[in-house]
Amino acid sequence: MKSFASDNYSGIAPEILQAIIEANTNHAPSYGADSYTENAIVLFKKIFGESISVYFVTNGTAANTLGLKAVINSHHSIICADTSHLVTQEVGACISAIGCMVLQIPHQNGKITPSAIEETYNQAIYWGRHNNKPKVVSIAQSTEFGTVYTLEELAAISRVCKKHTLLFHMDGCRLANAAVALDATFNELTVDVGVDILSFGGTKNGLAFGEAIVFLKPLDDEFEYIHKQELQLLSKMRFLSAQFIPYLEQDIWKKNATQANLMCKQLYQGLKQHKSLRFAYPVETNQLFVYFTDQLIKATQDLTPYYIWNKQSNLVRLVTSFDTTAQEVENFLDRISECVQQGM
């Protein structure tokens, strides 16, 4: 059964699965010393520049946590939205691993503004050494609600970071969807706007597993020890890194994200025909948040499972994936129409 619960529910893109199979044809050096990992790193450098450093990890929580641990000590703090995965979906992994503070800013459609960052920073430094020192601003692109930061918004955040000597971290677990939505390159969304550390996602867009930590600015040479100590240096790393070769080389990321975004747009266009339905946030990528009634939830959730995001308000989240089809969307919309006509 297909699902609108999460793009993590989706399977593996055929090209990615084939890359894993090909990596299984012979023996190869362990712990990332293989040709697949080397080739994947070369592809990342073609996109982001020769001076970057790339480390492969199993999941997004590891990418965010280790990427931040490389630059933060326990006396530091991270500035982020109150919806950030750092504080809502990762069991406080970065706080546990680093011992730092997280300063949360109320979001506006999933995003934080330069003025709010500035205010939070000034409040934090007011008492000097008696407060944790802000070190990083972290955002998600696309956001946890599927909205996107424009290039101008990213550049404005970067200027605030530079003004206060803050590092700029981007949780890019759905960066491909944001890039397609904005018709922008990965480089334009990161390097060009001053991002320092990037969690580069793949699992939600067709990979079996795996993300990449990309340090876009020069870093000391000791992160490899953190990589190992925090359990992310896989002995058979090639099965993770090999996936990124077709993903980047053949623009699988773009094809998959385009399909996911288009299916979400089709879903949105169908749902908004019903004036009784209200949407919580702008629909810009592959996530859609809409208010359903109790009856509508009971009548549709078994057909295509999805999450009830807020049980008090009946806000539900619908997420399309790279393997969502137009017919599957239409089947769901037909059921919605039947229910609305029956007064549900």
C-alpha positions in Angstrom: 0.0 0.0 0.0 1.3 3.5 -0.9 1.3 6.1 1.8 1.1 9.9 2.2 2.6 9.5 5.7 6.2 10.3 4.8 8.6 10.1 1.9 10.6 7.9 4.2 8.0 5.2 3.5 8.9 5.0 -0.1 11.1 2.4 -1.6 14.5 2.6 -3.4 14.8 4.2 -6.8 15.7 1.6 -9.4 18.9 3.4 -10.4 20.0 3.5 -6.8 19.3 -0.1 -6.2 21.3 -1.0 -9.2 24.2 1.0 -7.9 24.1 -1.0 -4.7 24.0 -4.3 -6.6 27.0 -3.2 -8.7 28.9 -2.3 -5.6 28.3 -5.9 -4.5 30.0 -7.6 -7.4 33.5 -7.8 -5.9 35.6 -7.1 -2.8 36.6 -3.5 -2.0 38.6 -1.8 0.7 36.8 -1.0 3.9 36.0 2.1 5.9 35.6 4.4 2.9 38.9 3.6 1.2 37.0 2.2 -1.8 36.6 3.6 -5.3 32.9 4.2 -4.9 33.3 6.5 -1.9 36.2 8.3 -3.7 34.0 8.8 -6.8 31.1 10.0 -4.8 33.3 12.6 -3.1 34.5 13.8 -6.5 30.9 14.4 -7.6 30.2 16.4 -4.5 33.3 18.5 -5.2 32.1 19.2 -8.7 28.9 20.6 -7.3 30.1 22.5 -4.2 33.8 23.1 -4.9 37.2 21.5 -4.4 37.8 22.8 -0.9 34.8 21.1 0.7 34.9 18.0 2.9 32.4 15.2 2.6 31.5 12.5 5.1 28.8 9.9 4.6 26.5 8.9 7.5 23.5 6.6 7.8 20.7 9.1 8.5 19.7 12.7 9.0 20.0 12.7 12.7 23.6 11.7 12.5 24.3 14.3 9.8 22.8 17.1 11.8 24.4 16.0 15.1 27.9 15.3 13.9 28.0 18.2 11.5 27.3 20.5 14.5 29.5 18.6 16.9 32.4 19.4 14.6 32.1 23.1 15.4 30.3 23.4 18.8 31.3 23.0 22.4 29.1 22.6 25.4 29.3 26.3 26.3 27.9 27.2 22.9 24.3 27.4 21.7 22.4 26.9 18.4 19.8 29.3 17.2 17.0 27.6 15.2 13.2 27.5 14.7 11.0 25.9 17.3 10.0 23.4 14.7 13.6 22.3 13.9 14.3 18.6 13.9 17.1 19.5 16.4 14.4 20.0 19.0 11.3 18.1 17.8 12.2 14.9 15.9 15.7 13.8 17.0 15.2 13.2 20.7 17.6 16.1 21.5 20.5 14.2 19.8 22.6 17.2 19.3 22.0 18.4 22.9 22.9 14.9 24.2 26.0 14.5 22.0 27.3 18.1 22.5 25.8 19.3 25.8 25.0 22.7 24.2 21.9 24.8 24.5 19.4 25.3 21.7 17.7 28.8 21.4 14.3 28.4 19.7 12.7 31.1 17.6 8.9 30.9 16.9 8.5 30.0 13.3 6.7 31.9 10.5 5.5 29.2 8.1 8.4 27.1 9.2 11.0 29.8 8.7 12.9 32.2 10.9 13.8 35.7 10.0 17.1 37.7 10.2 15.5 40.1 12.7 14.4 37.3 15.0 17.9 35.8 14.8 19.4 39.2 15.7 17.1 39.6 18.6 17.8 36.1 19.9 21.5 36.6 19.6 21.5 39.9 21.4 19.5 38.5 24.3 21.8 35.5 24.6 25.0 37.6 24.8 23.6 40.2 27.2 24.9 38.4 30.3 28.2 37.5 28.7 29.9 34.4 30.2 26.8 33.6 32.3 24.9 32.5 29.1 25.8 30.0 26.5 27.5 31.7 23.6 25.6 31.5 20.2 27.8 29.7 17.7 25.5 28.4 14.9 22.2 29.3 13.2 20.5 26.2 11.9 17.6 26.2 9.4 15.9 23.4 7.3 15.5 23.7 3.6 12.8 22.8 2.8 11.4 23.5 6.2 9.6 21.0 8.4 6.3 22.3 6.9 7.4 22.0 3.2 8.0 25.7 2.7 11.2 27.1 1.2 13.6 29.9 2.0 14.1 32.0 -1.1 17.7 32.8 -2.2 17.1 36.4 -0.9 16.0 35.1 2.5 19.0 32.8 2.7 21.4 35.6 1.8 19.8 37.8 4.5 20.3 35.1 7.2 23.9 34.7 6.0 24.5 38.4 6.5 23.3 38.3 10.1 25.6 35.2 10.6 28.6 37.0 9.3 27.8 40.1 11.3 28.0 38.2 14.5 30.5 35.6 13.5 27.9 32.8 13.6 28.2 29.7 11.5 25.3 28.9 9.1 24.1 25.3 9.2 21.4 23.9 6.8 19.4 20.7 7.4 18.9 19.7 3.8 17.1 16.4 4.3 14.7 17.6 1.5 17.1 20.0 -0.2 16.3 18.4 -3.6 12.7 19.3 -3.3 13.6 22.9 -2.4 16.0 23.1 -5.3 13.3 22.0 -7.7 10.7 24.3 -6.2 13.1 27.3 -6.6 14.6 26.2 -9.9 18.0 26.6 -8.3 21.1 24.6 -8.1 22.5 23.1 -5.0 25.4 25.5 -5.2 23.1 28.5 -5.4 21.2 27.3 -2.3 24.3 26.8 -0.2 27.7 28.0 -1.3 26.5 31.2 -3.0 24.5 32.3 0.0 27.1 31.6 2.6 26.1 28.2 4.2 29.0 26.7 6.1 27.7 23.2 7.0 25.2 21.2 5.1 23.3 18.0 5.9 22.7 16.7 2.4 19.7 14.3 2.3 19.0 11.4 0.1 16.9 8.8 2.0 13.6 10.8 1.5 14.3 11.0 -2.3 15.1 7.5 -3.4 18.1 6.3 -1.5 17.9 3.1 0.5 19.6 4.9 3.4 22.3 7.5 3.9 23.0 11.2 4.0 26.2 13.3 3.7 27.7 15.9 5.9 29.3 18.6 3.7 31.6 21.1 5.2 31.5 23.9 2.7 34.3 25.9 4.4 37.7 24.5 5.4 37.6 22.5 8.6 40.4 21.1 10.7 41.5 17.5 9.9 40.2 15.9 13.0 36.6 15.3 12.1 37.4 11.8 10.9 37.9 10.9 14.5 34.4 12.2 15.4 33.0 10.3 12.4 34.5 7.1 13.8 33.8 7.7 17.4 30.1 8.5 16.8 29.6 5.2 15.0 29.2 6.5 11.5 32.3 5.1 9.8 30.8 2.1 8.1 33.1 -0.8 7.4 31.3 -1.5 4.1 30.9 2.2 3.3 30.7 1.6 -0.4 27.0 0.5 -0.2 26.1 3.9 1.2 28.4 6.1 -0.9 27.7 4.2 -4.2 24.1 5.4 -4.1 25.2 9.0 -4.5 27.0 8.3 -7.8 23.9 7.9 -10.0 21.9 10.2 -7.7 24.3 13.1 -8.6 25.8 12.0 -11.9 22.4 11.2 -13.5 20.4 13.9 -11.8 18.2 11.3 -10.1 17.8 13.8 -7.3 16.1 16.2 -9.7 13.9 13.6 -11.4 12.7 12.2 -8.1 12.1 15.5 -6.4 10.3 16.9 -9.5 7.9 14.0 -9.4 7.3 14.3 -5.6 6.6 18.0 -5.9 4.3 17.7 -8.9 2.3 15.0 -7.1 1.9 17.3 -4.1 0.8 20.2 -6.4 -1.8 17.9 -8.0 -3.0 16.9 -4.5 -3.2 20.5 -3.5 -5.1 21.5 -6.6 -7.6 18.8 -6.0 -8.1 19.5 -2.3 -8.5 23.2 -2.6 -11.6 22.7 -4.8 -13.4 21.9 -1.6 -14.0 25.2 0.1 -14.5 23.5 3.5 -10.9 22.5 3.7 -8.3 24.9 5.1 -4.6 24.7 4.6 -2.2 25.5 7.4 0.9 26.6 5.3 1.8 27.4 1.7 2.3 24.3 -0.4 5.7 24.7 -2.0 7.4 21.3 -2.2 6.1 17.8 -1.4 4.5 18.4 2.0 0.9 19.5 2.5 -0.8 20.4 5.8 -4.6 20.6 5.8 -7.4 20.4 8.4 -9.7 17.5 8.2 -12.8 16.6 10.2 -12.9 13.5 12.4 -15.2 11.8 10.0 -13.0 12.6 7.0 -10.0 11.2 8.8 -11.8 8.0 9.7 -13.0 7.6 6.1 -9.7 8.2 4.3 -6.8 7.2 6.5 -7.0 3.5 5.8 -7.1 4.1 2.0 -3.8 6.0 2.0 -2.2 6.3 5.4 -1.0 9.7 6.7 -0.1 11.3 9.9 -2.5 13.4 12.1 0.0 16.2 12.9 -2.2 17.8 15.6 -4.9 15.7 17.2 -6.5 18.7 18.9 -7.1 20.6 15.6 -7.1 17.6 13.2 -4.3 19.1 11.2 -3.0 16.3 9.0 0.2 16.0 7.0 0.2 14.6 3.5 3.6 13.8 1.9 4.1 12.7 -1.7 7.2 10.7 -2.7 9.2 10.1 -5.9 7.2 7.0 -6.6 3.8 8.6 -6.0 1.7 8.3 -9.2 -1.0 10.7 -10.6 -3.5 7.8 -10.4 -2.8 7.3 -6.7 -3.4 11.0 -6.0 -6.6 10.9 -8.0 -7.9 7.9 -6.1 -7.4 9.7 -2.9 -9.0 12.9 -4.2 -12.0 10.9 -5.4 -12.5 9.5 -1.9 -12.2 13.0 -0.4 -14.8 14.3 -2.8 -17.2 11.4 -1.9 -16.8 12.2 1.8 -17.2 15.9 1.4 -20.4 15.4 -0.6 -21.7 13.3 2.2 -21.0 16.1 4.7 -18.0 14.5 6.4 
